Amino acid sequence: ARAIEIARDTDTIDPLLAELVKGLKNRAGETPDLGDAVYEIALRINTLGDRKPLVEWLYRTAIRHSPNHLWANNNLGYSLLEEDRDIEEAVRQVEAAYNTMLADPNNEERAPIIDSMGWARYKQGYFADEIAPDGTIVREGAVSLLKRSVDQASKQPRYTEAMPVIIDHYADALWVSGQREKALELWADAAK
């Protein structure tokens, strides 16, 4: 982590990252592209704690090398949303991740991305779906997105740890949209 901070501060990060990538293998045993490699480095550094600025910078670097990087866009956007920083940028990043997810019908990692998109809509104040005069949905609101995220996550055991957060987001959206009894019910279930 310290070497990456020094390289960042001295503007020599790209050569350092290129060298690091040579030694990395992805899950399929192949050398990942630079955006994927930087993202993986960010994940590892994030586990060290107290490195948010460096991790954020690494997400941005991954996006610079792979503009449609699903997880770097999602994680950067979600982090900004959680810190109530630059909501406009956060929404752009989450929307980029969401659109990348939608473009890949084989992507099974949908629940966290949909949760981030729902949380972005919540932070923007869009709780209900925006409906066109012809009845089509122009923009999904926080309630619809977060319900879909809860539904998808509940079908996949790997999201067990994330479920309380996803349910909390959904309950928050229900509460502000006036569905208070349902929100209280969800919060009670999540607390169990």
ZAMIDREN-590972 format. One record per residue (C-alpha): residue number from 1; z, x, y. Coordinates in nm, 3 decimals, m for minus. Last residue first. Example, Ala and Ser with C-alpha at 12.3 -4.5 7.8 and 13.67 -1.06 7.14 Angstrom:
BEGIN
2; 0.714; 1.367; m0.106
1; 0.780; 1.230; m0.450
! end
This chain:
BEGIN
192; 1.392; m3.324; m1.063
191; 1.323; m3.261; m0.691
190; 0.954; m3.342; m0.732
189; 1.038; m3.689; m0.866
188; 1.264; m3.765; m0.568
187; 1.001; m3.639; m0.325
186; 0.740; m3.855; m0.497
185; 0.952; m4.171; m0.476
184; 1.036; m4.106; m0.111
183; 0.664; m4.071; m0.033
182; 0.581; m4.395; m0.220
181; 0.847; m4.577; m0.020
180; 0.722; m4.425; 0.306
179; 0.356; m4.521; 0.292
178; 0.327; m4.522; 0.673
177; 0.057; m4.256; 0.713
176; 0.320; m4.003; 0.818
175; 0.511; m4.054; 0.493
174; 0.200; m4.051; 0.270
173; 0.090; m3.718; 0.417
172; 0.435; m3.566; 0.363
171; 0.440; m3.704; 0.007
170; 0.104; m3.539; m0.068
169; 0.222; m3.205; 0.071
168; 0.546; m3.232; m0.127
167; 0.350; m3.313; m0.445
166; 0.138; m3.000; m0.399
165; 0.448; m2.790; m0.330
164; 0.637; m2.931; m0.630
163; 0.326; m2.891; m0.852
162; 0.271; m2.520; m0.785
161; 0.492; m2.398; m1.071
160; 0.336; m2.641; m1.321
159; m0.018; m2.549; m1.209
158; m0.110; m2.364; m1.530
157; m0.035; m2.683; m1.725
156; m0.353; m2.853; m1.600
155; m0.377; m3.232; m1.589
154; m0.107; m3.267; m1.321
153; m0.304; m3.030; m1.098
152; m0.608; m3.259; m1.092
151; m0.412; m3.575; m1.004
150; m0.197; m3.393; m0.746
149; m0.509; m3.245; m0.584
148; m0.681; m3.583; m0.579
147; m0.376; m3.735; m0.412
146; m0.380; m3.451; m0.161
145; m0.744; m3.511; m0.073
144; m0.705; m3.886; m0.035
143; m0.388; m3.862; 0.177
142; m0.513; m3.574; 0.394
141; m0.826; m3.750; 0.506
140; m1.175; m3.730; 0.365
139; m1.444; m3.709; 0.628
138; m1.756; m3.924; 0.666
137; m1.673; m4.154; 0.376
136; m1.947; m4.410; 0.329
135; m1.885; m4.772; 0.428
134; m2.208; m4.831; 0.623
133; m2.012; m4.825; 0.951
132; m1.888; m4.473; 0.861
131; m1.536; m4.425; 0.720
130; m1.293; m4.152; 0.821
129; m1.044; m4.115; 0.540
128; m0.680; m4.143; 0.643
127; m0.439; m3.864; 0.740
126; m0.644; m3.665; 0.989
125; m0.374; m3.508; 1.208
124; m0.524; m3.159; 1.208
123; m0.225; m3.022; 1.015
122; m0.271; m3.299; 0.757
121; m0.644; m3.226; 0.733
120; m0.560; m2.860; 0.666
119; m0.304; m2.968; 0.405
118; m0.568; m3.175; 0.231
117; m0.810; m2.880; 0.231
116; m0.536; m2.653; 0.098
115; m0.450; m2.904; m0.175
114; m0.820; m2.935; m0.266
113; m0.833; m2.556; m0.303
112; m0.514; m2.550; m0.512
111; m0.639; m2.831; m0.742
110; m0.995; m2.703; m0.797
109; m0.962; m2.399; m1.021
108; m1.200; m2.539; m1.283
107; m1.513; m2.410; m1.113
106; m1.811; m2.515; m1.324
105; m1.949; m2.750; m1.056
104; m1.981; m2.456; m0.815
103; m2.103; m2.576; m0.475
102; m1.790; m2.788; m0.430
101; m1.570; m2.478; m0.469
100; m1.774; m2.286; m0.210
99; m1.743; m2.586; 0.024
98; m1.364; m2.593; m0.025
97; m1.332; m2.218; 0.031
96; m1.536; m2.234; 0.352
95; m1.340; m2.543; 0.461
94; m1.016; m2.351; 0.403
93; m1.138; m2.062; 0.620
92; m1.266; m2.288; 0.898
91; m0.944; m2.495; 0.889
90; m0.733; m2.181; 0.925
89; m0.948; m2.064; 1.214
88; m0.889; m2.390; 1.400
87; m0.520; m2.395; 1.301
86; m0.465; m2.060; 1.472
85; m0.110; m2.008; 1.352
84; 0.111; m2.286; 1.218
83; 0.262; m2.035; 0.971
82; 0.178; m2.252; 0.671
81; m0.167; m2.324; 0.812
80; m0.238; m1.952; 0.867
79; m0.135; m1.877; 0.509
78; m0.351; m2.162; 0.381
77; m0.654; m2.027; 0.564
76; m0.604; m1.672; 0.440
75; m0.540; m1.791; 0.086
74; m0.840; m2.023; 0.077
73; m1.086; m1.779; 0.233
72; m0.969; m1.494; 0.008
71; m0.975; m1.730; m0.290
70; m1.329; m1.865; m0.263
69; m1.504; m1.553; m0.136
68; m1.792; m1.704; 0.061
67; m1.810; m1.424; 0.320
66; m1.796; m1.148; 0.053
65; m1.762; m0.808; 0.227
64; m1.614; m0.946; 0.552
63; m1.424; m1.202; 0.345
62; m1.257; m0.924; 0.143
61; m1.172; m0.748; 0.471
60; m1.019; m1.067; 0.611
59; m0.811; m1.108; 0.295
58; m0.709; m0.741; 0.329
57; m0.598; m0.799; 0.689
56; m0.389; m1.095; 0.578
55; m0.233; m0.881; 0.305
54; m0.157; m0.605; 0.556
53; m0.001; m0.847; 0.805
52; 0.197; m1.022; 0.528
51; 0.347; m0.705; 0.375
50; 0.714; m0.805; 0.349
49; 0.696; m0.855; m0.027
48; 0.558; m0.623; m0.295
47; 0.386; m0.916; m0.469
46; 0.144; m0.944; m0.174
45; 0.029; m0.589; m0.245
44; m0.103; m0.699; m0.584
43; m0.279; m1.004; m0.443
42; m0.431; m0.801; m0.159
41; m0.563; m0.544; m0.410
40; m0.725; m0.825; m0.607
39; m0.888; m0.955; m0.286
38; m1.015; m0.608; m0.203
37; m1.170; m0.585; m0.551
36; m1.332; m0.926; m0.526
35; m1.486; m0.843; m0.188
34; m1.601; m0.499; m0.313
33; m1.782; m0.636; m0.616
32; m1.598; m0.616; m0.946
31; m1.660; m0.342; m1.205
30; m1.699; m0.518; m1.538
29; m1.436; m0.561; m1.811
28; m1.472; m0.941; m1.814
27; m1.131; m0.977; m1.648
26; m1.237; m0.744; m1.366
25; m1.232; m0.368; m1.388
24; m1.105; m0.134; m1.120
23; m1.148; 0.243; m1.105
22; m1.472; 0.243; m0.908
21; m1.326; m0.022; m0.680
20; m1.062; 0.220; m0.554
19; m1.329; 0.464; m0.438
18; m1.516; 0.191; m0.247
17; m1.184; 0.080; m0.098
16; m1.114; 0.429; 0.037
15; m1.467; 0.459; 0.180
14; m1.432; 0.115; 0.349
13; m1.079; 0.179; 0.480
12; m1.144; 0.480; 0.700
11; m1.067; 0.307; 1.033
10; m0.759; 0.523; 1.097
9; m0.517; 0.227; 1.099
8; m0.678; 0.064; 0.798
7; m0.682; 0.393; 0.606
6; m0.314; 0.446; 0.688
5; m0.227; 0.089; 0.579
4; m0.430; 0.135; 0.259
3; m0.247; 0.457; 0.179
2; 0.088; 0.282; 0.239
1; 0.000; 0.000; 0.000
! end
